Amino acid sequence: MYEIVLGRPMDKSGFRTRMLAAAFLKEVGYIAGESNRPAICYNLADRNAVVGFPRRLSPRSGG
C-alpha cells in the first residue's frame, strides 16, 4: 500500500524496522509456507493508538 501511495519501491527491511520501533506492530508468530524460511506474522499493536514517526515517508524527487 505504501509503495502505491508513494509511487516508488520501498526498502522492506527499513519499513519493518520503522514500524516495530514505533510500537505500531507486534510479532505474533510464524506461518509456514513453501520456502525453507517461515514468514513472520504481525498484528497492529493498538488499533486505537495514534502513531507518529520522526520522519515522513515521502516520495523521492527527480528521475
C-alpha positions in Angstrom: 0.0 0.0 0.0 2.8 2.5 0.9 4.6 1.8 -2.4 1.4 2.5 -4.4 0.7 5.8 -2.5 4.4 6.9 -2.7 4.8 5.8 -6.3 8.1 4.1 -5.7 9.5 0.9 -4.2 10.4 0.9 -0.5 13.2 -0.9 1.4 11.1 -3.6 3.1 13.5 -4.2 6.0 13.8 -0.5 6.8 10.0 -0.2 6.7 9.5 -3.2 9.1 12.2 -1.8 11.4 10.5 1.6 11.5 7.0 0.1 12.2 8.4 -2.1 15.1 10.4 0.9 16.6 7.2 3.0 16.6 5.4 0.2 18.5 2.9 0.1 15.7 3.2 -3.6 15.0 3.9 -6.6 17.2 5.1 -10.1 16.2 2.6 -12.8 16.7 4.4 -15.8 15.3 5.4 -17.6 12.1 3.5 -19.1 9.2 4.9 -22.0 7.3 5.0 -21.8 3.5 6.7 -23.5 0.6 10.1 -21.8 1.3 12.6 -23.0 3.9 12.2 -19.8 5.9 8.8 -19.2 7.5 7.2 -15.7 7.2 6.9 -13.6 10.4 3.3 -12.5 11.1 2.4 -9.2 12.6 -0.7 -7.5 14.1 -1.4 -3.9 14.9 -0.2 -3.3 18.5 -3.1 -1.0 19.3 -5.8 -0.2 16.8 -6.9 2.9 18.8 -3.4 4.4 19.2 -2.2 7.4 17.2 1.3 6.7 15.9 3.7 9.4 14.9 7.0 8.9 13.1 10.1 11.1 13.4 10.5 11.3 9.6 7.9 11.3 6.8 7.6 8.6 4.2 7.8 10.8 1.2 8.4 10.2 -2.5 11.9 10.8 -3.8 12.0 13.7 -6.2 13.8 13.6 -9.5 14.1 10.8 -12.1 
